[in-house]
Structure formats: structure tokens, C-alpha cells
Amino acid sequence: MEKFEVNIHGISFPIREIEIGDFFGDGSDYGVVRVADEQMWDEYEEEYDNGDSEICALDDSIFFFCESGYLSTDPTDEELLAYLKKHVC
């Protein structure tokens, strides 16, 4: 799926979009979600806590934060989906 970066405080953070479908096995199609690294959350946490609308919108668009550096390893969609299943479910 799509890979792109977001710049926060002059630092670029990777974001991945991935199709997760019926991820929780409840019959719902969750479609495409965004995944980012925890380091990105750490970088903007204060602005989020202060209600910065742009940061809150960005955070609301993220399904899950992986351990910092994981997305930089450029996992395949299959590897990323397995990672999510291990850490989310």
C-alpha cells in the first residue's frame, strides 16, 4: 500500500497505509488504515494534549503506533499485517 512521510518539528516520520479488512474477525471491513512509529507520537504529544487541531486530526487518522524504527525497516504488507495482529489483537 501507500508509503509517505509527515514532517513534524523538522523531522520526517514514515506513515504506511495498509488494507486490514476484517481485522478483528467480527465481520466488519475496516478497509485501509494508517500506521506510524511511536516516535512520531512522542514528537507531537504535547501539542495533542494542548488541543492543537491539526495535530489532533493527524493523530485521529492513525490506527496504530508501531515501535519506533519498525516502519523504517520497510516491512512488506504481509509483515506489517502480521505485526499488527501480534500487537493489536
Secondary structure, DSSP 8 states (H G I E B T S, - for coil): --EEEEEETTEEEEEEEEE-SSTTSSS----EEEEEEHHHHHHHHHHHHTT-HHHHHHHHTEEEEE-TTTGGG---HHHHHHHHHHHH-
